[in-house]
Amino acid sequence: MTSLVENKRGEVFADSALVARKFGMKHNKLISVVESVFHDYPDLRGSSNTPQPLEKYFTEQRIYHGQTYTAYMMNRAFFSLVAMRFTTKPAREWQRKFNAAFYQLESQLLLAKNHQHDTQWIVQRNQTKLLRKAETDVIEEFVEYATGQGSGNANHYYSLITTATYRALGLIQYKQPNLRNTLNALQLAWLVTLESLVQASLRKYMRLNVHYKEIYKLVNNDIRQYAVPLTLTEC
């Protein structure tokens, strides 16, 4: 769901190619719906000299199997005009979830902007950067450990362990590079706690000479079990 919602130019947009894929539509069929929106709302094709409407979009030229096509990046207001023209039951159910995804990411972007003026949060965030560096140093040790045991894709453990940590805390990773800047103080504290646990668990199992695949499973289990009481405190 949220993989279709992207942070572009500081705003939230949906990619028409990914939307078409999600609905099982041909992209040119979806573009015909976009064209029908332009037909009914001709002001949306306004020039750069006209005031920017609420319904924003921009286009990207792409190549697929040697053919060039135009993809639309649509903000929520523009996408809503397009999506309301899909009439199947699955489409209606998906539209509501998609709208919720827009609101959620927009609220996180707003939170990130507010953090820029919060001195206490900035101090805490800087501290977590140092702790994250300590964690990645240990993961690097684990990558070398796994490589020594024959792993050919050990570098993947950086992202796998990070994703497992976010998932355990119920934090959603969007297509944006600075997820931590959207977290509140409590969520940052949770993250630091689990990242410290990851360091301790990796070191413990490596000292015991456990096989790297089993270590990953054990660390995942440790993360999930430890996260339960943390997330329950939010209820």
N, C-alpha and C positions, 0 to 999 in steps of 0.2 A: 504494500500500500504506500508507505511513505517514500519508497524509492522513486516514485513518480513525481514527487514534490521536491524541487530543488531551490537552493538559495542562489539566485542570479542577480548580480548588480545590487545586492543589499535588499532584494525583495524575493517573494516566493512565486515560483512559476512552475507550470506543468508542461511537459514535453509531449507534443501531439503524437509523435511516433510511439512513445511508450504508452500513451493513453489508448491508442488504436490497438496495440498489442494486448493490453489488459482486457479490452472488450472483445477481442477476437475479430476485429474489423480490419479491412484493408485500409491502409493509410489514406489512399485517395478518396475512399468513402467518407472518412472523417473530415478530410479537407473540404468535401462537398458540403458538409454540415457547417463548417466554418464559413464557407462562401455564402450559405443561406443566411447566416448571422449578419454578414456584411450587407447582404441584400436588404434585410429588414432594418438594419441600423447603419445606414450609409455614412453617418458621421464618424464611425469608427475607423474609416479609411482616411481620416483627416490628415492634412499635411503637417509638417513640423512647425508651421507657423500658427497652427490652431492650438487652443488650450488642450493639454493632455487629459483625456477622459479617464474616468475611474477604471474602465475596462482597458487594461494595457496588454500589449503583446509585442513580440518582435520575431523576426524570422531568421532561420539559419539554413544555408544551402548545404546539403549533404549528398554523399554518393553511396549507393547501395547496389551491389552487383553491377557496377559500371554505369548505373543510371543516376542522374542527378535529380533530387527532389527537394521540395521546400518543407521544412518542419516549422511549426509554430510553437513558440514558448508563450504560454498564456497565464496571466495572473488569475487569481480566484474569481474576480468579477467577470473577466472575459470567458474563462472556462465555464462558469455557471451558465452563461448564455448558450454556450455550445452543448453542455451536458444535459440541459433541460430538454433538448431535442432528441435524446435517446429515450426510447419508450419501453424497452423490455424490462421485465421484473428484475433480473440480475443487475441491469444497469441502474435501476432506481436504488437498489440496496447499496450498490457500490458507490453511487453518487454521494449518499449521505456520509459514508465512511471517508470518502475522498475530501469532502468539505471539512470534516472534522480534522483531517490531517493538515489541511491548510491552516486552520485556526491554531492548531497545536504548534506548528512550526513558526507561524507568525508571532505567537506569544513568546516563544523562545528567543526569536530575534529581538523582540522588544526588551526582553529581560537582559539580553546581552548588551544592548545599548544603555540600559539603566545602570548596569554594573560599571560602566566606564566612569561614573561619577560617585561610586561608592568606595570610599577609601578603605574601610574595613574589609570589604570583599576583595579588593585588589591585593591587600596584604596577604589574605588567606590564599588567594589564587597563586601568588608568587611562591608561597610556601609549598603548595602542592606541585609546582613545577619541579622543585628540587627533589621531592619525594618520588615523582614520576621518573625522573632521571635515574634515581637509585633502583627503581623497579626494572627499567629497561636494561640497566647494567646486569642485573641478575638474569633477565630473560636472555641476554646475549650469552651469558655463561651457559644457560640451558641449551641454546641453539648450538653452541660448540660441542656440548655434551651429546646432543642428539646426533649431530653430524658425525661425531666419533663413533657412534653406535650404528652408523650406516644410513641415517636419514638423508634423503636427497632434496627435501623441501623444508628443512628445519627453519628457514627464515619466516615461514608462514606463522610460526608460533607467536610472533609479536602481535599480529592482528587477531589471531585466534584467542589468545589469552585476554587481550583487551576487550574483544567482543563478549567473551564469556562473563567478564566482570560487569560490563554495562548491562547485559541481559539479566544477570542475577539481581541487579538493583532496579530493574524495570525502566532503565534509561534507554531511549530509542536513539539510535545513531542515524542521523540524516546525512544527506549528501552535502556536508559542509565540513570544513577542516578544523573548526574550533568549537567542537561540542562542549568542552569544559567551560567555555565562556558563557554558556547558556544555563549552567547549573547554579542553584542557589547554595547558600552556605551549608545547609544540612546535607545536601547531595554531595557537595565537595568533601565533607567530613566522612560520609559513607565511602566515597571513592578512595580516599586516603587509607581508610581502615582496611578495605579489601586489597588494595595494592600492597600494603604492608604484609598482609596475610600471604599474598602470592609470593613475595620474596622469601618469606620464612618457609613456606611449603616447598618451593622449588629447591631451596638449599637443603632442606631436610631429606627429601627423597633422592637428591643427587648424592648426598653423603652415604645413603644406604645402597647406592649402586642399583637403584630400580631402573628398569628399562624405560627409555624415554616415552614410549607410547603409553605405558602404564602411569608414568608421572603425570602426563597431561590429563588423563582420566581422573587421577587422584586430586590434582589441583582443581579441576573443574568441580569435583564433588565438594572439596573444602570451601570453594567460593560460594556454591549454592547453599550449603548448610549454614555458613556464617552469615550470609546475607538475609536469611529469613527473619531473625529478630530485628535487624536494622530496618527493613522495609515495613515491618509490622508497626513500628513506632509512628509511622505516618498516618495510620488508620485512626 
